[in-house]
Amino acid sequence: MDLVRKIMDRELTPLQRDTVIKYYIEDMTLAQIAQERYVNVTTVWRSLLGAMRRIRRFALLDEEECEETVNSVRKNRVKGCNRPGK
């Protein structure tokens, strides 16, 4: 669970993080979240889908690989690069 929190904090946008929390922790429906944000349900679904893809991408690595990848992606972003290894 700590690993998922770390991934959420470091790799998700604030909107993606909020969507995951509202949907999975606060048990809000996509329609409720959409209504709260004044957006289409599809917009919320895409935010949730993108967040889950990012979480899965990092969670499928073993913990050491994940830590290394998350940290390297963050360092590269600070340098203005969007992709790992660049």
C-alpha positions as CSV (number, residue, x, y, z in Angstrom):
1,M,0.0,0.0,0.0
2,D,2.9,2.4,0.7
3,L,4.1,1.8,-2.8
4,V,0.8,2.7,-4.3
5,R,0.6,5.9,-2.2
6,K,4.1,6.8,-3.4
7,I,3.2,6.2,-7.0
8,M,0.0,8.2,-6.6
9,D,1.9,11.1,-5.0
10,R,4.7,11.1,-7.5
11,E,3.2,10.0,-10.8
12,L,-0.4,11.1,-10.9
13,T,-1.7,14.5,-11.6
14,P,-3.7,16.1,-8.8
15,L,-6.9,15.5,-10.8
16,Q,-6.0,11.8,-11.4
17,R,-5.2,11.4,-7.7
18,D,-8.4,13.0,-6.6
19,T,-10.4,10.9,-9.0
20,V,-8.8,7.6,-7.7
21,I,-9.5,8.7,-4.1
22,K,-13.1,9.6,-4.7
23,Y,-13.9,6.6,-6.8
24,Y,-12.1,3.8,-4.8
25,I,-11.9,5.2,-1.3
26,E,-14.9,7.5,-1.0
27,D,-17.1,5.2,-3.1
28,M,-18.4,7.9,-5.4
29,T,-19.7,7.0,-8.8
30,L,-18.3,8.4,-12.0
31,A,-21.5,10.3,-12.4
32,Q,-21.2,11.9,-9.0
33,I,-17.6,12.9,-9.6
34,A,-18.6,14.3,-13.0
35,Q,-21.5,16.3,-11.5
36,E,-19.2,17.7,-8.7
37,R,-16.7,18.8,-11.4
38,Y,-19.2,20.0,-13.9
39,V,-17.7,17.7,-16.6
40,N,-18.9,14.8,-18.7
41,V,-18.7,11.3,-17.2
42,T,-16.4,10.3,-20.0
43,T,-13.9,12.9,-18.9
44,V,-13.9,11.4,-15.4
45,W,-13.6,7.9,-16.8
46,R,-10.5,8.9,-18.9
47,S,-8.9,10.5,-15.8
48,L,-9.5,7.3,-13.8
49,L,-8.3,5.1,-16.7
50,G,-5.1,7.1,-17.1
51,A,-4.4,7.0,-13.4
52,M,-4.9,3.2,-13.2
53,R,-2.6,2.7,-16.2
54,R,0.1,4.7,-14.5
55,I,-0.3,2.9,-11.2
56,R,-0.3,-0.5,-12.9
57,R,2.8,0.4,-15.0
58,F,4.8,1.1,-11.8
59,A,3.2,-1.5,-9.6
60,L,4.1,-4.4,-11.9
61,L,7.7,-3.8,-11.4
62,D,9.3,-5.3,-8.3
63,E,9.7,-2.7,-5.5
64,E,13.3,-1.9,-6.1
65,E,12.7,-1.4,-9.9
66,C,9.7,0.7,-9.2
67,E,11.5,2.9,-6.8
68,E,14.3,3.4,-9.2
69,T,12.0,4.1,-12.2
70,V,9.8,6.5,-10.2
71,N,12.8,8.4,-9.0
72,S,14.4,8.5,-12.5
73,V,11.2,9.7,-14.1
74,R,10.9,12.5,-11.5
75,K,14.5,13.6,-12.0
76,N,14.1,13.6,-15.8
77,R,10.9,15.7,-15.5
78,V,12.8,18.2,-13.5
79,K,15.3,18.5,-16.3
80,G,12.4,19.0,-18.8
81,C,12.2,15.5,-20.2
82,N,8.9,13.7,-20.3
83,R,10.0,10.1,-20.9
84,P,12.2,7.8,-18.8
85,G,15.6,7.2,-20.3
86,K,15.8,10.5,-22.2
